[in-house]
Amino acid sequence: MSRPSFLILWFAVLILGLALRVAHLDLRPMHHDEANQAVKFGTLLEEGEYRYDPKEHHGPTLYYLTLPAAWARGQDTLASLDERTLRAVPAVFGVGLIILMVYLARPLGRDAVLLAALFAALSPAMTYYSRFYIQESLFAFFSLGFLVSLGRTAVRPTLARTLTAGVFAGLALATKETSVLVFAAAAVALALTRLWMSRVQPTVFFPGDRRDRLRSAAIHVLAATGAAALVAAVLYSSFLRNPAGILEPVYALPGYAARAAGPSYHVHPWYYYLQILGYQNAGGVIWTEGVILIAALCAVAFALRRRAGRRASARYDIIQSTLAGQQFWPRFLALYTFFAAALFSILPYKTPWNLLAFHIGLVPLAGIGAAALLRLSGRRLLRGFLWVALLAALFQLGVQNWRANILYAADPRCPYVYAQTSPDFLRLSRRVHDLAAAHPDGKDMLVKVIAGPYEQWPMPWYLRDFRRVGYWTGPEGAGGFEGVSVVIASQENAAKLAGILGDRFQVEFYGLRPDVLLTMYIDRTLWERYLHRRI
């Protein structure tokens, strides 16, 4: 494939990926994790201050990188923010994953990179979590940037590549604490790839004798570690305004480790991620990213083949060129993907977006495998069959992408949906706003929310423009209810409130999440005003 053709096609794939990630960003209700992050960002936006929370929220990159998006749209308060502003940030970094593929065009081959970019653009999982205001899309981008820079450094070490790898590592560390799992998988993969390839190309991973190689490797490791530590320290310390924040992520690691290994709602079997990507039949709707898995396995199979000697055929030479010069990249990516998937699968604590940590290895592997298969098929009929199968699989990915992000964006039948806020909750939000329009105090009317922390979110986001909203976990500490216009309660607290509130309130019910209901009590005087206003 010529360079101009590659650039034109790659740009088309980039536009496709962008369109899939930014279309109808406000369609899906805000997940409680998104709302939590949004309110945290609101503090930074309004007060210019960030403080790391060792129990929630993860690192600061998401918040600092959202500032330009809010400024660009003239939004300087939490109340002025909207879903499009917030979700545009992970969407941009989701597209950034496609851009990063370009740096592998020379070692992998343009056709492999183009196919990998297409897989990344169409992947329902990658697209879905690129439309989610949580850290995952940024984390996947920084992790892939780290892997690409690390691999390029290993093949041909330069200080610029080493520092780039360190910067990406620092950004990943400042995004999520689970970056330590990515670093561990990458380190093991790199070491094993070196052993795997030592007989084929001894000069890979620093030329020269043993002493020179060790000295050079030590310098590069120190440079990368220093760059990573500097970037992470600057961000966690709020650009050095809070020096104590530098060590807080270290202190938080035992807590995250205990959470990952302990019992919780998020405990799932080891095959959880494989099931999401492999095959699910949810109410007659089939979901699978099997084409990516199969193509990635083909790349692994080719990488496992021993390098041929003088009798190597021309066809095998083609495969060698597809597999990136002495097979470093498919082996490195395959080993990283395996160990990253194993680490995240072994941990009992699982959420579906964590699969992106190893999906970023599957996608380029799938590009390598698909390109190798197409080049291997010497007969025109076989090649035509493979093209038809590939195009059909890509079309199916596109259909699933539309289903996941538009048609089933908040539907539990979608495997990427996880504890998602129900669209019915939007009726509650609209009702409260309509009641405020009928209230003499407007959005200064008094609202009390009596629910556990899990049932309170994403209410603070949807009621962010109200100035008198209080949150309590039980009615005991909420004080009296005289003068309260609206009470919103979880089912656990509804029974307790029934005796306290009496018949002064009109009662309505709304779905928060699957099998989670909220009860809303509306002052009857306000309710009559609301009905009169509607008439």
LUMLUM-762597 format. One line per 10 residues: their letters; for each residue z, y negated, x negated of N, C-alpha, C. Coordinates in steps of 0.05 Angstrom, whole numbers. Atoms other than C-alpha are relative to their C-alpha. Layout:
a) Z/Y/X/Z/Y/X/Z/Y/X; ...
//
This chain:
msrpsflilw) 0/24/-17/0/0/0/0/-25/-18; 2/25/16/-20/-68/-28/24/-18/5; -23/19/-3/32/-122/-38/-4/-18/24; 3/17/-24/2/-170/14/4/16/26; -4/-16/-24/-1/-114/66/29/7/5; -28/-6/-2/70/-94/51/16/-24/10; -15/24/-8/95/-166/58/-5/-7/29; 6/6/-28/59/-176/124/15/19/19; -13/-20/-17/85/-111/154/31/-3/-1; -29/3/2/155/-122/127/10/-25/15
favlilglal) -8/24/-16/157/-192/157/-1/5/29; 1/-8/-28/136/-163/224/25/16/8; -24/-16/-6/193/-112/220/24/-19/0; -22/19/1/240/-169/202/2/-16/26; 1/14/-26/219/-208/264/10/18/23; -8/-20/-20/228/-145/306/30/3/0; -29/-4/3/298/-134/279/16/-24/9; -14/25/-9/317/-207/291/-1/-2/31; 3/2/-29/290/-205/363/20/18/14; -18/-19/-12/330/-143/379/29/-7/-2
rvahldlrpm) -28/6/6/393/-172/351/9/-27/14; -9/26/-11/393/-242/382/-7/-3/30; 7/3/-29/363/-230/452/24/6/17; -21/-4/-20/413/-239/508/27/6/-13; -25/-5/14/473/-244/462/24/-3/18; -22/4/-18/517/-265/520/0/19/23; 2/-19/-22/498/-207/564/25/17/4; -23/-18/-2/556/-161/548/27/-15/0; -26/13/1/628/-182/564/13/3/-28; -14/-1/26/671/-198/503/19/24/-1
hhdeanqavk) -19/-22/6/706/-136/476/26/-13/-8; -26/11/7/780/-146/465/3/-6/-30; 0/6/29/770/-141/390/-16/-25/-6; 16/25/4/716/-195/393/16/-24/8; -16/22/-10/762/-240/434/22/-7/-20; -21/3/19/817/-229/384/-10/-15/-25; 12/13/24/772/-249/326/-8/-29/7; 8/27/-8/746/-309/365/23/-20/1; -24/17/-1/815/-337/378/10/-6/-28; -8/4/28/832/-327/305/-18/-21/-14
fgtlleegey) 19/20/12/769/-365/285/6/-28/12; -6/26/-12/788/-420/335/22/-16/-15; -21/14/16/850/-435/293/-12/-12/-25; 14/11/24/807/-443/231/-17/-24/7; 18/21/-9/757/-486/269/15/-26/7; -14/24/-10/808/-533/300/20/-11/-21; -21/9/19/861/-536/245/-8/1/-29; 9/-3/28/821/-519/183/17/17/-17; -19/-17/15/871/-466/164/-4/29/6; 1/-29/-3/867/-391/152/23/12/-14
rydpkehhgp) -21/-16/12/924/-344/140/-5/30/6; 5/-28/-3/914/-270/128/22/14/16; -19/-15/-16/948/-225/180/-2/30/-10; 1/-27/11/967/-158/147/-1/22/21; 0/-20/-21/969/-123/215/-25/1/16; 24/2/-16/906/-147/249/-21/-17/-13; 22/19/6/840/-184/242/-16/7/-25; 14/-5/25/821/-158/172/-4/-25/-16; 3/22/19/793/-206/120/-12/-25/11; 8/27/-9/770/-279/123/-30/-5/1
tlyyltlpaa) 28/8/2/695/-275/111/-13/-6/27; 12/5/-26/677/-270/185/6/-28/10; -8/26/-10/715/-334/201/-13/-22/-15; 12/21/16/690/-376/143/-30/-1/4; 29/-1/-3/618/-353/154/-8/-8/29; 6/10/-27/623/-372/228/1/-30/2; -2/29/0/639/-444/212/-27/-14/1; 26/14/-1/566/-464/197/-14/3/27; 13/-4/-26/543/-433/263/13/-19/21; -13/17/-20/595/-472/303/-7/-30/-6
wargqdtlas) 8/27/7/580/-537/265/-29/-6/8; 28/4/-7/506/-528/276/-4/-5/30; 3/4/-29/516/-525/351/20/-21/11; -17/22/-8/566/-583/352/25/9/14; -24/-11/-12/625/-539/372/23/-2/-19; -22/5/19/691/-561/341/27/8/12; -25/-10/-12/743/-530/388/-5/28/10; 2/-27/-11/758/-460/413/-13/-1/28; 11/2/-27/742/-483/484/-30/-4/1; 28/7/0/673/-507/465/-17/23/-11
ldertlravp) 15/-22/11/653/-441/432/-12/17/22; 11/-20/-19/610/-389/467/-8/25/-15; 6/-27/11/588/-317/456/-24/-2/-19; 24/2/16/520/-337/428/6/-10/-28; -7/11/26/550/-378/372/14/21/-17; -15/-19/16/598/-324/351/-16/24/-7; 15/-24/6/553/-264/357/-25/-4/-16; 23/6/18/496/-299/321/6/6/-29; -8/-4/28/535/-291/256/-4/29/-8; 5/-28/8/538/-214/254/-30/7/4
avfgvgliil) 29/-6/-4/466/-214/281/-16/-8/-24; 14/9/24/442/-253/221/5/19/-23; -6/-19/22/477/-205/173/-12/27/6; 15/-24/-7/447/-147/212/-29/-1/-9; 27/4/10/379/-176/196/0/0/-31; -2/0/29/403/-186/125/-2/28/-13; 3/-28/9/407/-110/118/-29/7/-5; 28/-6/3/332/-107/128/-11/-15/-25; 9/16/24/322/-162/75/8/14/-26; -9/-14/24/363/-123/25/-18/23/-9
mvylarplgr) 18/-23/6/314/-65/30/-22/-8/-20; 22/9/17/262/-107/-7/6/5/-29; -7/-3/28/301/-101/-72/-3/29/-9; 4/-28/8/288/-26/-70/-30/7/1; 29/-6/-3/212/-33/-62/-12/12/-25; 11/-10/25/197/-21/-135/10/28/-6; -8/-28/7/241/41/-147/-7/20/22; 4/-19/-22/231/72/-78/-29/3/8; 28/1/-10/159/52/-64/-1/-17/25; 1/18/-23/135/2/-13/-1/14/26
davllaalfa) 1/-14/-25/120/53/40/27/10/9; -27/-10/-6/190/83/36/18/-23/9; -16/23/-7/222/14/39/-8/-11/27; 9/10/-26/179/-7/98/10/18/22; -10/-18/-20/198/55/136/31/-2/3; -29/4/-1/272/45/118/7/-25/15; -4/25/-15/268/-27/143/-5/4/30; 6/-5/-28/237/-2/208/22/16/13; -23/-15/-10/292/49/217/24/-18/4; -23/18/-3/344/-5/205/-3/-19/23
alspamtyys) 5/19/-22/311/-52/254/4/13/27; 0/-14/-25/307/0/309/25/16/6; -24/-16/-4/372/38/298/18/-12/22; -18/11/-21/413/30/362/28/-7/-10; -27/5/10/479/35/324/0/-26/-16; 0/24/16/460/-18/273/-4/-25/16; 5/23/-17/433/-64/326/24/-7/18; -23/5/-19/492/-55/374/22/-14/-14; -22/13/13/544/-73/323/-7/-25/-16; 8/26/10/502/-130/297/2/-21/22
rfyiqeslfa) -3/18/-23/513/-161/366/29/-1/8; -28/-3/-5/588/-152/361/16/-18/-18; -14/19/17/634/-207/337/25/13/-13; -20/-12/17/674/-163/290/-11/2/-28; 7/1/28/671/-152/215/-22/20/-8; 15/-24/9/627/-90/215/-28/-6/-11; 27/7/9/558/-121/208/1/-13/-27; -3/13/26/581/-165/151/8/21/-21; -10/-21/19/617/-106/119/-23/18/-9; 23/-17/7/554/-63/122/-19/-15/-19
ffslgflvsl) 18/16/18/513/-119/91/11/-2/-28; -12/3/26/561/-131/34/2/27/-15; -2/-27/12/570/-56/22/-28/9/-10; 27/-8/9/495/-44/19/-9/-17/-24; 6/17/23/487/-104/-27/14/10/-25; -14/-11/23/540/-74/-72/-13/25/-10; 12/-25/8/506/-6/-72/-27/-5/-14; 26/7/13/437/-36/-88/4/-12/-27; -5/13/26/465/-79/-144/11/19/-19; -12/-20/18/506/-22/-172/-21/19/-10
grtavrptla) 21/-18/9/446/24/-173/-19/-13/-19; 18/15/18/401/-28/-205/13/-4/-27; -14/3/26/454/-40/-258/0/26/-15; -1/-26/13/459/34/-272/-26/7/-13; 27/-7/11/384/42/-282/-8/-19/-23; 6/19/21/375/-22/-323/22/-21/0; -23/18/0/440/-57/-340/-7/-28/-9; 1/28/9/439/-133/-342/26/-13/11; -24/13/-9/497/-181/-335/-3/-12/28; 5/11/-26/465/-214/-275/3/20/22
rtltagvfag) -3/-22/-20/461/-148/-237/29/8/2; -29/-7/-1/532/-131/-256/16/-20/15; -15/21/-14/559/-197/-232/-7/0/30; 8/-1/-28/519/-191/-168/14/23/14; -15/-22/-12/550/-123/-155/29/-7/4; -27/8/-3/618/-153/-167/5/-20/22; -2/20/-21/606/-211/-120/-2/14/27; 2/-15/-25/583/-163/-65/25/16/5; -24/-15/-3/644/-120/-78/23/-18/9; -21/19/-8/690/-180/-72/-3/-9/29
lalatketsv) 5/7/-27/657/-201/-7/7/23/19; -8/-23/-17/665/-131/21/30/3/2; -29/-2/0/738/-130/0/13/-22/17; -10/22/-17/748/-198/34/-8/3/29; 8/-4/-28/717/-170/97/17/21/13; -17/-21/-12/754/-104/109/14/15/-23; -16/-15/20/808/-65/73/-12/27/-5; 12/-26/4/768/-1/82/-22/0/-21; 19/2/22/722/-26/28/8/18/-23; -9/-17/22/765/15/-20/-13/28/3
lvfaaaaval) 13/-25/-4/734/77/12/-29/-1/-9; 28/4/9/664/50/-1/-1/0/-30; -1/1/29/682/35/-73/5/28/-12; -6/-27/10/711/105/-83/-25/18/3; 24/-17/-4/649/139/-53/-22/-8/-19; 21/9/18/603/96/-95/6/9/-29; -7/-7/27/641/110/-159/-4/30/-5; 4/-29/3/641/186/-148/-30/6/0; 29/-5/-1/567/184/-129/-13/-8/-25; 13/9/25/549/145/-191/6/19/-23
altrlwmsrv) -8/-19/21/588/192/-237/-15/26/2; 14/-25/-4/558/254/-206/-30/-2/-5; 28/4/5/488/225/-208/-6/-1/-30; 4/0/29/496/212/-282/0/28/-11; -1/-28/10/516/284/-294/-25/15/9; 23/-13/-12/459/307/-249/-25/-6/-16; 25/9/13/407/267/-287/2/0/-30; -3/2/29/434/272/-358/-20/16/-16; 20/-16/14/385/327/-377/-28/-10/4; 26/10/-7/327/292/-344/-6/-25/-15
qptvffpgdr) 5/26/13/335/222/-371/27/-10/-11; -25/7/12/393/212/-419/5/-30/-3; -3/28/5/379/138/-427/9/-16/24; -11/14/-24/399/122/-355/30/-4/-4; -28/7/4/467/89/-352/6/-7/-29; -5/12/27/464/49/-417/-11/17/-23; 11/-14/23/422/69/-477/18/-1/-24; -15/0/25/447/83/-547/17/24/-3; -18/-22/4/498/130/-576/24/-2/18; -23/-2/-18/562/150/-542/18/-24/-1
rdrlrsaaih) -18/22/4/604/94/-572/-12/-26/13; 13/24/-12/553/40/-553/-1/1/30; 1/-3/-29/546/68/-483/28/-6/12; -27/4/-11/622/68/-472/7/-30/-2; -7/28/3/629/-3/-500/-15/-17/21; 16/15/-19/572/-29/-457/9/5/29; -9/-6/-27/597/7/-395/26/-15/6; -25/14/-4/667/-22/-405/-3/-30/5; 5/29/-3/640/-93/-411/-10/-5/29; 11/4/-27/600/-85/-347/20/5/22
vlaatgaaal) -21/-6/-19/658/-54/-309/19/-23/2; -18/22/0/704/-110/-329/-12/-25/12; 13/23/-11/653/-163/-311/-2/3/31; 2/-4/-29/641/-133/-242/27/-2/14; -27/0/-12/716/-123/-229/10/-29/0; -9/28/1/730/-195/-251/-13/-17/22; 15/15/-21/676/-223/-205/10/7/27; -10/-9/-26/701/-181/-146/28/-12/5; -27/10/-4/773/-202/-157/0/-30/4; 1/29/-3/755/-275/-164/-9/-8/28
vaavlyssfl) 10/6/-27/714/-276/-99/21/6/21; -20/-8/-19/766/-238/-60/25/-19/0; -23/18/3/823/-282/-87/-5/-27/12; 7/27/-10/788/-347/-70/0/1/31; 1/-1/-29/776/-325/2/27/7/13; -26/-7/-12/843/-292/16/21/-22/-4; -19/22/4/879/-353/-12/-8/-25/14; 11/24/-14/840/-400/34/-9/-21/-21; 11/17/21/803/-428/-26/23/-13/-17; -23/6/18/868/-430/-67/21/-19/13
rnpagilepv) -21/16/-13/907/-470/-15/25/16/7; -23/-18/-6/951/-410/-2/0/22/-21; 0/-19/22/961/-374/-69/13/27/7; -15/-25/-7/1009/-323/-38/-19/19/15; 19/-17/-15/950/-297/4/-15/19/-18; 15/-17/18/919/-266/-58/10/29/1; -12/-26/1/967/-207/-58/5/13/27; -7/-11/-26/977/-199/17/-17/24/8; 15/-24/-7/918/-150/26/10/25/-15; -11/-23/15/949/-106/-28/25/11/15
yalpgyaara) -24/-8/-15/1015/-105/11/-7/13/26; 8/-10/-26/977/-89/75/-12/28/-1; 14/-26/2/943/-26/48/18/23/10; -16/-22/-10/1003/21/61/0/1/31; -1/0/-29/1005/-2/133/-26/10/12; 25/-10/-10/931/10/143/-3/30/-5; 2/-29/6/936/78/109/17/16/20; -16/-14/-20/993/97/156/-13/1/27; 14/1/-26/953/75/216/-23/19/1; 23/-17/1/892/113/193/7/30/3
agpsyhvhpw) -8/-28/0/931/178/186/19/7/23; -19/-5/-21/979/170/244/-12/4/27; 10/-4/-27/973/187/318/-6/-26/14; 7/24/-16/939/136/363/-22/7/19; 22/-3/-19/888/126/417/-27/5/-14; 25/-2/15/835/124/363/-3/25/-17; 3/-25/15/845/194/336/-22/17/13; 23/-16/-9/781/235/341/-5/23/-19; 5/-22/18/756/301/312/-19/-8/-23; 15/7/24/721/303/244/-29/-4/5
yyylqilgyq) 29/2/-5/651/310/274/-7/-24/19; 4/22/-19/659/247/317/-24/-17/-7; 23/17/7/609/204/278/-26/16/0; 24/-16/0/560/261/270/-10/4/29; 7/-4/-28/562/272/345/-14/-25/11; 12/25/-10/547/198/359/-29/-3/-10; 26/4/11/487/197/313/-19/24/6; 16/-24/-3/464/268/325/-11/4/28; 10/-6/-28/461/282/400/23/-3/19; -19/1/-22/497/263/463/-16/-2/26
naggviwteg) 12/1/-27/478/275/536/22/-11/18; -21/13/-16/519/225/576/-11/-6/28; 9/4/-27/506/231/651/-30/1/3; 29/-3/-1/434/252/639/-15/-19/-18; 12/19/19/421/197/588/4/12/-28; -1/-13/26/404/227/520/0/-22/-22; -2/18/22/423/190/457/-1/16/-26; 2/-13/26/403/210/387/-14/-18/-21; 14/12/23/385/180/319/-8/23/-18; 8/-24/15/361/249/298/-22/-4/-19
viliaalcav) 23/4/18/297/223/267/10/-11/-27; -11/11/25/339/184/216/14/22/-15; -15/-22/13/383/244/202/-20/20/-12; 20/-20/10/323/292/194/-15/-11/-24; 15/12/22/284/244/150/18/-3/-25; -18/2/23/346/233/107/5/27/-13; -2/-27/11/355/308/99/-24/8/-16; 24/-6/16/283/313/76/1/-13/-27; -4/13/26/298/262/22/19/15/-18; -20/-16/16/358/302/0/-13/26/-10
afalrrragr) 13/-25/9/316/366/-2/-19/-5/-23; 18/6/22/264/333/-46/16/-7/-25; -16/8/23/319/304/-91/12/25/-13; -12/-25/11/349/374/-100/-20/16/-16; 19/-15/15/284/401/-127/1/-7/-29; -1/4/28/284/410/-201/-26/-13/-10; 24/14/10/236/366/-240/-19/21/-13; 19/-18/11/173/404/-256/-8/-7/-29; 7/5/28/149/412/-328/-30/-6/-2; 28/7/5/78/410/-355/-18/10/23
rasarydiiq) 17/-11/-20/52/451/-297/3/-14/27; -4/15/-24/72/399/-246/-27/-8/12; 25/6/-13/18/388/-195/-2/-30/6; 3/28/-7/-11/321/-176/16/-7/26; -15/5/-25/20/329/-107/30/-4/-6; -28/3/7/89/338/-138/5/-27/-15; -3/26/13/77/276/-181/2/-22/21; -2/20/-21/66/237/-117/28/0/12; -27/-1/-11/132/262/-90/20/-13/-20; -18/12/20/166/241/-156/-1/-30/2
stlagqqfwp) 1/29/-1/140/170/-149/13/-10/26; -12/7/-25/163/168/-77/31/0/-3; -28/-4/3/232/190/-98/12/-18/-22; -12/20/17/242/131/-144/6/8/-28; -2/-4/30/231/144/-218/18/22/-8; -19/-20/8/270/206/-242/20/7/21; -17/-8/-23/301/214/-173/28/-12/0; -27/11/0/360/169/-187/8/-9/28; -9/12/-26/360/132/-120/5/19/22; -6/-18/-22/354/189/-71/26/16/-6
rflalytffa) -24/-15/7/408/227/-110/25/-17/3; -22/18/-2/454/167/-114/7/-6/29; -4/6/-28/444/148/-41/11/24/15; -8/-24/-14/452/220/-18/30/6/-6; -28/-6/7/517/230/-56/19/-21/12; -17/20/-12/545/163/-33/3/5/30; -1/-5/-29/527/178/39/18/23/7; -16/-23/-4/559/246/35/30/-6/-3; -28/4/5/624/223/5/12/-22/18; -10/21/-19/630/160/48/4/12/28
aalfsilpyk) -3/-13/-26/617/202/111/24/18/0; -23/-18/1/668/253/88/26/-15/1; -25/15/0/722/201/74/6/-12/27; -5/12/-27/713/166/141/4/21/21; -3/-21/-20/708/232/178/27/15/-3; -26/-14/4/771/262/146/23/-15/13; -22/16/-12/814/204/170/1/5/30; -2/-5/-29/840/219/240/-8/-25/16; 6/25/-14/833/145/260/-29/-6/-3; 29/5/1/761/132/280/-7/-19/23
tpwnllafhi) 13/17/-20/724/77/316/-30/2/-6; 29/-6/4/648/84/326/-13/-18/-20; 13/18/18/630/22/286/5/7/-30; -5/-8/28/660/53/223/-23/17/-12; 22/-16/10/598/97/218/-20/-16/-16; 19/16/14/559/38/191/5/2/-31; -7/-2/28/595/48/124/-17/21/-14; 18/-20/13/552/110/111/-28/0/12; 26/3/-11/495/94/158/-19/-16/-18; 15/16/19/473/43/106/-13/17/-22
glvplagiga) 12/-18/19/459/102/60/-21/18/14; 19/-17/-14/424/144/113/-27/-13/4; 24/14/-7/373/91/130/-20/-1/-23; 19/-2/23/342/83/60/-8/28/-7; 7/-28/4/345/158/52/-21/9/20; 19/-8/-21/307/166/117/-28/-12/-7; 26/12/9/253/118/90/-12/16/-22; 10/-16/22/247/159/27/-11/27/10; 8/-26/-10/243/225/65/-25/-1/16; 24/3/-17/192/201/116/-24/-6/-17
aallrlsgrr) 23/7/18/147/170/62/-8/24/-16; 7/-23/16/151/233/20/-14/21/17; 13/-19/-18/133/277/79/-29/-8/6; 27/10/-6/73/234/96/-19/3/-25; 16/-3/25/49/235/23/-5/29/-7; 2/-28/7/61/309/16/-22/14/17; 19/-13/-19/16/326/76/-29/-7/-9; 27/5/11/-51/333/41/-22/3/21; 20/-4/-21/-89/358/102/1/-22/21; 2/22/-19/-114/306/150/14/7/27
llrgflwval) -12/-9/-25/-92/346/211/30/-1/-1; -29/0/3/-21/355/185/10/-28/-1; -9/28/2/-15/282/166/-2/-14/27; 2/12/-26/-40/261/234/22/9/19; -22/-10/-16/11/306/268/26/-14/-8; -25/13/9/67/276/225/1/-29/9; 0/28/-8/45/205/241/6/-2/30; -5/0/-29/44/221/316/30/5/5; -29/-7/-3/114/253/311/18/-24/-8; -17/22/10/141/194/271/-2/-24/19
laalfqlgvq) 3/22/-18/112/142/318/14/5/26; -15/-7/-24/140/179/378/30/-3/-3; -29/3/6/209/182/345/8/-29/-2; -6/29/2/206/108/329/0/-13/27; 1/11/-27/186/92/400/26/8/15; -24/-9/-13/245/133/425/24/-16/-11; -21/17/11/291/94/378/0/-27/13; 3/26/-13/264/30/408/10/0/28; -10/-2/-27/277/54/478/30/2/1; -29/-2/1/348/74/460/12/-27/-8
nwranilyaa) -10/27/8/357/6/427/2/-18/24; -1/16/-24/339/-28/492/21/9/19; -20/-10/-18/383/18/532/28/-8/-10; -27/5/10/443/9/486/8/-30/1; -7/28/2/439/-67/480/-5/-17/25; 6/15/-24/412/-88/547/9/15/25; -4/-14/-24/414/-35/601/28/12/2; -26/-13/0/478/2/581/20/-13/-19; -16/15/20/511/-52/538/30/3/4; -28/-2/-6/578/-44/573/6/26/16
dprcpyvyaq) -3/-24/-15/568/25/603/12/22/-17; -13/-21/16/614/82/579/-19/23/-7; 19/-21/7/553/128/579/-14/-5/-27; 11/7/26/529/91/517/20/8/-22; -20/-10/20/560/125/455/11/-22/-18; -10/22/17/567/58/419/20/-17/15; -19/14/-16/609/30/476/28/13/-4; -26/-11/7/683/38/459/22/-19/11; -21/16/-13/740/12/503/-11/-28/7; 14/25/-6/691/-41/527/11/-13/25
tspdflrlsr) -7/16/-23/711/-96/574/-20/5/23; 17/-5/-23/684/-82/644/-13/-25/9; 13/24/-13/633/-130/675/16/-11/23; -17/9/-22/682/-132/733/20/-21/-9; -19/20/10/729/-172/689/-12/-28/1; 13/27/-2/678/-229/690/5/-12/27; -6/11/-27/692/-235/765/27/-13/0; -27/11/2/765/-247/749/-1/-27/-14; 2/26/14/747/-302/699/-13/-21/18; 13/20/-18/700/-335/749/19/-8/23
rvhdlaaahp) -19/6/-22/753/-330/804/21/-21/-9; -20/18/10/805/-365/761/-12/-28/-4; 13/25/3/756/-420/744/-7/-14/26; 5/11/-27/736/-429/817/26/-10/13; -25/9/-11/809/-433/836/9/-26/-13; -7/24/14/820/-486/783/-15/-24/11; 16/22/-11/764/-527/813/11/-9/27; -12/7/-26/801/-526/880/29/-10/-3; -28/8/5/870/-541/848/2/-30/-7; -3/29/7/895/-614/844/2/-5/-29
dgkdmlvkvi) -4/3/29/913/-603/771/-24/10/-16; 23/-11/14/847/-570/754/8/21/-20; -6/-20/20/851/-531/690/28/-3/-12; -28/3/7/922/-555/681/18/16/19; -17/-16/-18/946/-508/737/14/21/-17; -16/-19/15/999/-459/715/-8/28/6; 9/-28/-2/976/-388/701/19/17/-17; -17/-18/16/1022/-331/679/-13/27/-1; 12/-27/5/996/-266/650/23/18/-8; -21/-19/5/1045/-208/653/-12/27/-5
agpyeqwpmp) 14/-25/7/1015/-149/615/6/6/-29; -3/-9/28/1021/-109/551/-22/-12/-17; 21/12/18/982/-133/490/-28/12/4; 26/-13/-4/927/-83/504/-14/-10/25; 11/10/-25/918/-109/575/-4/-30/0; 3/29/0/922/-183/556/-28/-8/-10; 26/7/11/858/-184/516/-23/13/16; 9/24/13/804/-210/523/7/-26/16; -6/22/-17/838/-258/572/3/-27/-15; -2/26/14/856/-312/519/-27/-12/-6
wylrdfrrvg) 27/11/5/782/-319/505/-11/-12/26; 12/9/-25/760/-326/577/16/-22/13; -16/22/-11/818/-373/594/5/-21/-22; -4/18/23/810/-413/529/0/-29/7; 2/28/-8/795/-477/567/22/-8/19; -23/7/-16/859/-474/607/23/-8/-18; -20/12/17/917/-514/580/29/10/6; -26/-9/-8/976/-481/616/-1/29/7; 1/-29/-4/970/-406/607/22/12/-18; -20/-14/16/1029/-363/585/-3/30/2
ywtgpegagg) 3/-29/2/1031/-291/563/26/13/-5; -25/-15/3/1089/-242/571/-6/29/4; 5/-29/-3/1094/-167/565/15/11/25; -14/-9/-24/1142/-162/625/10/-24/15; -9/22/-16/1167/-205/682/28/-10/-7; -28/8/7/1238/-207/653/1/-26/-16; -1/23/17/1221/-260/602/-18/-23/9; 20/20/-8/1170/-299/642/12/-23/16; -13/22/-15/1221/-342/679/-7/2/30; 6/1/-28/1212/-363/751/-30/-3/6
fegvsvvias) 28/2/-8/1148/-365/790/-5/-22/20; 4/23/-17/1158/-429/829/-21/-18/-14; 20/17/11/1098/-474/819/-22/14/-15; 21/-16/14/1057/-418/789/-23/4/20; 23/-2/-18/987/-418/819/-13/28/-1; 13/-26/3/960/-352/791/17/17/-19; -13/-20/17/994/-290/763/-19/23/-3; 18/-23/6/953/-236/729/18/21/-14; -18/-21/9/989/-170/717/-14/26/-4; 8/-27/4/977/-101/690/12/17/22
qenaaklagi) -10/-17/-21/989/-43/737/29/8/-5; -28/-7/7/1053/-26/700/19/-21/10; -18/22/-8/1081/-94/717/-4/-8/29; 6/8/-27/1050/-101/786/22/10/19; -21/-10/-17/1103/-57/818/26/-17/-2; -24/17/4/1159/-99/788/-4/-28/13; 5/27/-11/1125/-164/810/-1/0/30; 3/-1/-29/1115/-141/882/26/-10/14; -25/8/-12/1189/-150/897/8/-29/-7; -7/27/9/1194/-215/859/-16/-21/14
lgdrfqvefy) 18/20/-10/1134/-252/886/-1/0/31; -1/0/-29/1141/-230/959/-28/-3/11; 26/2/-14/1085/-249/1007/-12/-28/-4; 10/27/5/1072/-319/978/-27/0/-13; 24/-1/16/1012/-294/940/-21/19/13; 23/-16/-7/943/-267/959/-5/19/-24; 3/-20/21/929/-202/920/-29/9/-2; 27/-11/6/863/-181/887/2/18/-24; 0/-20/22/845/-125/839/-27/-2/-15; 23/2/17/797/-126/780/2/22/-22
glrpdvlltm) 1/-19/22/774/-75/729/0/-14/-27; 0/11/27/790/-91/657/-16/17/-19; 14/-20/16/766/-29/622/-1/26/17; 0/-25/-15/751/42/646/29/10/4; -27/-10/-8/814/66/683/22/-20/-6; -21/21/4/850/0/669/-5/-22/20; 2/20/-21/862/-46/729/19/-23/-5; -17/24/0/891/-116/733/4/-9/29; -6/11/-26/924/-146/794/3/-30/-3; -2/29/1/915/-220/807/14/-10/26
yidrtlwery) -15/12/-22/965/-258/852/-8/-30/1; 9/27/-4/939/-324/880/18/-14/21; -16/15/-19/984/-375/912/-15/-6/26; 15/1/-25/966/-376/986/-9/-28/7; 9/28/-5/963/-452/990/-25/-6/-16; 24/3/16/914/-452/933/-23/16/11; 21/-17/-12/876/-395/965/-14/-14/24; 11/14/-23/867/-435/1029/-17/-24/-8; 17/22/10/842/-495/990/-26/10/-11; 24/-12/11/793/-451/954/-19/8/22
lhrri) 17/-8/-22/767/-422/1019/-12/-24/14; 10/24/-13/761/-491/1050/-21/-13/-17; 20/12/18/723/-516/989/-26/15/2; 24/-16/-2/674/-459/996/-15/-6/26; 13/6/-26/662/-475/1069/-13/-28/-1
//
